[in-house]
Amino acid sequence: MTRSGTFFHDPAANLYLLTPMLPDVVTKAGRVSQGDQTAAEATPQKPKEESLRIQEKLFGEDKSPRQKYQELIVGKRGLFSLIRYELIILVSSWVPGVLGLVLRRHLYRFLLGKVGRGVIFGTNVVLRHPHKIHLGDNIVIDDNCVLDAKGSQNKGIFIADGVFIGRNTILYCKDGDIVVERGSNVSFNCEIFSANVVKVGQHVQIAAYTYLNGGSHSIDRTDIAILEQKRSGMGITVEDNVWLGAHVTVLDGVTIGKDAVVGAGAVVTKDLPPFSIAGGLPAQVIRMRGDDGEPDRIGGKQGAAPARGTASPDTSE
């Protein structure tokens, strides 16, 4: 088996296996080159305590409704920033067809931190703190997606060239950063949440309804509600060429090694090694790709019946 190159043959395919506890290595905001794009690199990092409490911001009495809206949605102070945001969203976000695509392609450049060539925005895409959203070339952000770069100390959302973000998917920061590297595919109805750094490597396939949860609540105290206890994030790293099946949940602090495969419905609670195939709840390594000396096929060897807990080759998103 050759372990070079991407594992994915069909960017719209799904893996249906059955289907993982907190690692020692997490991610930290850094700077790497992706054209002229800022991204993040994996480094050892202690948990980052969450400083942004949305309910406190919403229900506090120290600011007017307009100030709260501007702080949580627009992300910049000043009447000009508010008016510019409102006008651009009003005249372009909902417009269907080719006219809408053209309007958003030209107008969103005045809101976002960076927009490369050939970026396509679907209808009703929600942009929060848009000046901290950085997009490379040839990206598709499908209808009803949310790109929320909210935070006072974070760098935001960085999406590299050739990435597809499917319909209804949410990328949500709470003083964290999200990096999706070149050529990755995030299917519809997914959520990526970051209270530290969540990094998705190159040519990663994430199937529908998958949740990357880059944050957690403390449950140490029993005298107060969990909602009121300390919240922190260690981050998540999904390395290059990984395939996450439908309805996978990846918990805070996990690193999934390059070329790994995680089956549908898995709850990944600990690190998975490169080239592993994992399944179950919590996910465990079933075997390593290529251990039998034959190229892997979804559903077992060619001509054989699919093994228990593996996918039929014709499954799709």
C-alpha positions as CSV (number, residue, x, y, z in Angstrom):
1,M,0.0,0.0,0.0
2,T,1.3,3.4,-0.9
3,R,1.0,5.9,1.9
4,S,1.7,9.0,-0.1
5,G,-1.0,11.3,-1.5
6,T,-4.5,11.8,-0.4
7,F,-6.8,8.9,0.8
8,F,-10.0,10.4,-0.6
9,H,-11.2,9.5,-4.0
10,D,-14.7,11.0,-3.8
11,P,-15.0,14.3,-1.8
12,A,-18.8,13.6,-1.4
13,A,-18.3,10.1,0.0
14,N,-19.2,8.9,3.5
15,L,-17.7,6.2,5.7
16,Y,-20.1,4.0,7.7
17,L,-18.2,2.0,10.4
18,L,-19.4,1.6,13.9
19,T,-17.5,3.9,15.8
20,P,-13.0,7.4,20.4
21,M,-10.0,10.6,26.1
22,L,-7.9,13.6,26.3
23,P,-4.3,13.8,24.9
24,D,-1.2,15.4,26.1
25,V,-0.6,17.5,23.0
26,V,-3.0,20.1,21.8
27,T,-2.7,23.1,19.5
28,K,-1.7,26.7,19.9
29,A,-2.2,29.7,17.6
30,G,0.8,30.2,15.4
31,R,1.7,31.4,11.9
32,V,2.4,29.3,8.8
33,S,2.3,30.1,5.2
34,Q,-0.7,29.2,3.0
35,G,-0.1,31.6,0.2
36,D,-0.1,34.8,2.3
37,Q,-2.6,33.2,4.7
38,T,-2.2,32.9,8.4
39,A,-2.9,29.6,10.0
40,A,-2.1,27.6,13.1
41,E,0.5,24.9,13.9
42,A,0.5,22.2,16.5
43,T,2.4,22.9,19.7
44,P,2.2,21.7,23.3
45,Q,-0.3,23.9,25.1
46,K,-2.0,24.2,28.4
47,P,-5.8,24.5,28.5
48,K,-7.0,28.1,27.7
49,E,-9.6,29.4,30.0
50,E,-12.6,30.8,28.3
51,S,-13.0,34.5,29.0
52,L,-16.0,35.3,26.7
53,R,-19.4,34.6,28.4
54,I,-22.1,35.2,25.8
55,Q,-25.0,35.4,28.3
56,E,-23.2,38.0,30.4
57,K,-22.7,40.1,27.3
58,L,-26.3,39.7,26.1
59,F,-28.0,40.4,29.4
60,G,-25.7,42.9,31.1
61,E,-27.1,46.3,31.7
62,D,-24.0,48.3,31.2
63,K,-24.4,48.7,27.4
64,S,-27.2,49.5,25.0
65,P,-28.8,46.9,22.7
66,R,-26.9,48.5,19.8
67,Q,-23.6,48.3,21.6
68,K,-24.2,44.7,22.5
69,Y,-25.1,43.8,18.9
70,Q,-22.1,45.6,17.6
71,E,-19.7,43.9,20.1
72,L,-21.1,40.4,19.5
73,I,-21.8,40.5,15.8
74,V,-19.9,43.2,14.0
75,G,-16.8,43.1,16.2
76,K,-15.7,46.7,15.6
77,R,-16.7,49.9,17.3
78,G,-17.9,53.0,15.5
79,L,-21.0,54.0,13.7
80,F,-19.4,53.6,10.2
81,S,-18.5,50.0,10.9
82,L,-22.0,49.2,12.0
83,I,-23.7,50.9,9.0
84,R,-21.3,49.3,6.5
85,Y,-22.0,45.8,7.9
86,E,-25.7,46.4,7.9
87,L,-25.9,47.7,4.4
88,I,-23.8,45.0,2.8
89,I,-25.7,42.2,4.6
90,L,-29.1,43.9,3.7
91,V,-28.5,44.2,0.0
92,S,-26.6,41.0,-0.7
93,S,-26.9,38.2,1.8
94,W,-30.3,36.9,0.8
95,V,-30.3,37.6,-3.0
96,P,-30.7,34.3,-4.9
97,G,-29.1,33.2,-8.2
98,V,-26.2,34.7,-10.1
99,L,-27.0,38.2,-9.0
100,G,-26.5,37.2,-5.4
101,L,-23.3,35.4,-6.1
102,V,-21.9,38.5,-7.9
103,L,-23.0,40.9,-5.2
104,R,-21.6,38.8,-2.3
105,R,-18.3,38.2,-4.2
106,H,-17.7,41.9,-4.5
107,L,-19.3,43.3,-1.4
108,Y,-18.1,40.9,1.2
109,R,-14.5,42.0,0.5
110,F,-15.3,45.2,2.4
111,L,-16.2,43.1,5.5
112,L,-13.8,40.2,5.6
113,G,-10.1,40.2,6.7
114,K,-9.1,38.5,3.4
115,V,-10.9,37.1,0.4
116,G,-9.0,35.3,-2.4
117,R,-10.0,34.6,-6.0
118,G,-12.9,32.5,-7.0
119,V,-14.7,32.5,-3.6
120,I,-18.4,31.6,-3.7
121,F,-20.8,32.6,-1.0
122,G,-24.3,30.9,-0.9
123,T,-27.4,32.7,0.4
124,N,-27.9,33.7,4.0
125,V,-24.3,33.1,5.1
126,V,-23.9,34.6,8.6
127,L,-20.7,36.5,9.3
128,R,-19.7,37.5,12.8
129,H,-16.6,39.5,13.5
130,P,-16.0,39.3,9.8
131,H,-12.7,41.2,9.9
132,K,-11.2,38.1,11.5
133,I,-12.3,35.8,8.7
134,H,-9.6,35.0,6.2
135,L,-10.3,33.1,3.0
136,G,-7.9,31.7,0.4
137,D,-8.7,31.0,-3.3
138,N,-11.5,28.9,-4.8
139,I,-13.5,28.3,-1.7
140,V,-17.2,27.5,-1.5
141,I,-19.3,28.6,1.5
142,D,-22.7,27.0,0.9
143,D,-26.1,28.4,1.9
144,N,-27.0,29.1,5.5
145,C,-23.5,28.6,6.9
146,V,-22.3,30.5,10.0
147,L,-18.7,31.8,10.2
148,D,-18.4,33.2,13.7
149,A,-14.9,34.5,14.6
150,K,-16.1,36.0,17.8
151,G,-13.5,36.9,20.5
152,S,-11.4,39.7,22.0
153,Q,-8.1,37.9,22.0
154,N,-8.2,35.5,19.1
155,K,-7.0,35.6,15.5
156,G,-10.2,34.1,14.0
157,I,-11.1,31.8,11.2
158,F,-8.6,30.8,8.4
159,I,-9.7,28.8,5.4
160,A,-7.1,27.8,2.8
161,D,-7.4,27.3,-0.9
162,G,-9.9,24.8,-2.4
163,V,-12.0,24.2,0.7
164,F,-15.7,23.3,0.5
165,I,-18.0,24.2,3.5
166,G,-21.4,22.5,3.2
167,R,-24.8,23.9,3.7
168,N,-25.9,24.7,7.3
169,T,-22.4,24.2,8.7
170,I,-21.2,26.3,11.7
171,L,-17.7,27.4,12.4
172,Y,-17.9,29.0,15.8
173,C,-15.2,30.7,17.9
174,K,-15.3,31.8,21.5
175,D,-12.0,33.5,21.8
176,G,-10.5,30.6,19.8
177,D,-9.2,30.1,16.3
178,I,-10.3,27.7,13.5
179,V,-8.0,26.7,10.7
180,V,-9.1,24.6,7.7
181,E,-6.2,23.8,5.4
182,R,-6.0,23.3,1.7
183,G,-8.4,21.0,-0.2
184,S,-10.5,19.9,2.8
185,N,-14.2,19.1,2.5
186,V,-16.7,19.8,5.4
187,S,-20.1,18.4,4.6
188,F,-23.5,19.8,5.5
189,N,-24.8,20.3,9.0
190,C,-21.4,20.1,10.7
191,E,-20.1,22.2,13.6
192,I,-16.6,23.1,14.5
193,F,-16.3,24.9,17.9
194,S,-13.1,26.4,19.2
195,A,-12.2,27.9,22.6
196,N,-8.5,27.5,21.8
197,V,-7.3,26.3,18.3
198,V,-9.0,23.7,16.2
199,K,-7.0,22.8,13.2
200,V,-8.2,20.7,10.2
201,G,-5.3,19.6,8.0
202,Q,-5.1,19.3,4.2
203,H,-7.4,17.0,2.2
204,V,-9.5,16.1,5.2
205,Q,-13.0,14.7,4.5
206,I,-15.6,15.5,7.2
207,A,-19.0,13.9,6.6
208,A,-22.4,15.3,7.5
209,Y,-23.5,16.0,11.1
210,T,-19.9,15.8,12.5
211,Y,-19.0,17.8,15.6
212,L,-15.5,19.0,16.6
213,N,-15.9,20.3,20.1
214,G,-12.8,22.3,21.0
215,G,-13.9,23.3,24.5
216,S,-15.2,21.9,27.7
217,H,-16.8,22.7,31.1
218,S,-15.4,22.0,34.5
219,I,-17.6,19.7,36.6
220,D,-15.5,19.7,39.8
221,R,-17.9,21.7,41.9
222,T,-21.4,20.4,43.0
223,D,-22.5,23.6,44.8
224,I,-23.1,25.5,41.6
225,A,-24.4,24.7,38.2
226,I,-22.0,23.4,35.5
227,L,-23.0,26.3,33.3
228,E,-21.5,28.7,35.9
229,Q,-18.2,26.8,36.3
230,K,-14.9,27.4,34.6
231,R,-14.8,26.7,30.9
232,S,-11.6,26.0,29.0
233,G,-10.3,24.6,25.7
234,M,-7.3,22.6,24.8
235,G,-8.0,22.5,21.1
236,I,-8.3,19.7,18.4
237,T,-5.9,18.7,15.6
238,V,-7.1,16.7,12.7
239,E,-4.1,15.9,10.6
240,D,-3.8,15.6,6.8
241,N,-5.9,13.1,4.8
242,V,-8.2,12.1,7.6
243,W,-11.7,10.8,6.9
244,L,-14.4,11.4,9.6
245,G,-17.7,9.5,8.9
246,A,-21.1,10.9,9.5
247,H,-22.2,11.9,13.0
248,V,-18.7,11.6,14.4
249,T,-18.0,13.7,17.6
250,V,-14.4,14.7,18.4
251,L,-13.9,15.9,22.0
252,D,-11.6,18.6,23.2
253,G,-7.9,17.9,23.4
254,V,-7.8,15.1,20.8
255,T,-5.3,14.7,17.9
256,I,-6.3,12.5,15.0
257,G,-3.2,11.3,13.2
258,K,-2.7,11.7,9.4
259,D,-4.5,9.3,7.1
260,A,-6.7,7.9,9.9
261,V,-10.3,6.8,9.3
262,V,-13.1,7.3,11.9
263,G,-16.4,5.5,11.3
264,A,-19.9,7.0,11.6
265,G,-21.2,7.7,15.0
266,A,-17.9,7.5,16.8
267,V,-17.1,9.6,19.9
268,V,-13.4,10.3,19.7
269,T,-12.2,10.8,23.3
270,K,-8.4,10.1,22.9
271,D,-5.7,10.5,20.3
272,L,-5.8,8.2,17.3
273,P,-2.5,7.2,15.6
274,P,-1.8,7.8,11.9
275,F,-3.2,5.3,9.4
276,S,-5.5,3.9,12.0
277,I,-9.1,2.8,11.4
278,A,-11.2,3.5,14.5
279,G,-14.8,2.7,15.5
280,G,-17.1,2.4,18.5
281,L,-18.2,4.5,21.4
282,P,-15.8,5.5,22.7
283,A,-13.8,4.9,19.5
284,Q,-11.0,2.3,19.6
285,V,-8.5,1.4,16.9
286,I,-9.9,-1.6,14.9
287,R,-6.8,-2.1,12.8
288,M,-4.2,-0.1,10.9
289,R,-4.6,0.7,7.2
290,G,-2.6,-1.7,5.0
291,D,-1.8,-4.2,7.7
292,D,-2.9,-7.0,5.5
293,G,-0.6,-6.0,2.7
294,E,-3.5,-5.2,0.4
295,P,-4.9,-1.8,-0.5
296,D,-7.8,-0.8,1.7
297,R,-11.3,-0.7,0.3
298,I,-14.3,0.7,2.1
299,G,-16.2,-2.4,3.1
300,G,-13.3,-4.9,3.0
301,K,-11.1,-6.5,0.3
302,Q,-12.3,-6.4,-3.3
303,G,-14.8,-9.2,-3.9
304,A,-15.3,-9.9,-0.2
305,A,-18.4,-9.1,1.9
306,P,-18.1,-6.0,4.0
307,A,-16.7,-6.8,7.4
308,R,-18.9,-6.1,10.5
309,G,-19.0,-2.4,11.3
310,T,-17.6,-1.3,7.9
311,A,-19.1,0.6,5.1
312,S,-20.8,-0.4,1.9
313,P,-18.8,1.1,-0.9
314,D,-21.8,2.9,-2.3
315,T,-22.6,4.9,0.9
316,S,-22.8,8.7,0.3
317,E,-23.4,11.9,2.1
